[in-house]
Amino acid sequence: MRESFTATQLLRNFPRLEGRDEGREIVLLKLKVTASDKYTGGVDCSAVKPLTKTHEETYESNGTTVYDAAMAKAGYPVLERVSKGESAEGWCAYVVQNSEDTADGDWVLYHKRLAATINGGGTIEAKEFTVPFKLKG
């Protein structure tokens, strides 16, 4: 779809909100995002997600806005929705299960491109993308 996602930092163990997400890890991911100028209405934190290398994905690993206020207060500017043809950088929060034994280098950036019909004819097939990553610092 001509979208671009670059993970530049991973912050593990962001403080959970009181009474939420017990037994799960809050992971912040700093992303540089460019939305397609042709095929999209824009993208946000739900477009990609960090997964443990074992690919144990759950609903909770999707991007969440519940932590936006806490992130901003802690100095992690939230990635806002990126409009068609625009670029932006910011932080996204993810609630990840089964990450206790995951080393910093055992993460995968995951994106699922949905199938689409192109106006004027043609189709784009669905495709999943996974890229292992290891970030320092």
PyMOL commands that set and color helices and strands:
alter all, ss='L'
color gray80, all
select helices_A, chain A and resi 45-47+59-61+68-73
alter helices_A, ss='H'
color red, helices_A
select strands_A, chain A and resi 4-11+25-34+48-52+63-64+87-96+107-113+116-117+123-124+127-133
alter strands_A, ss='S'
color yellow, strands_A
deselect
rebuild
show_as cartoon
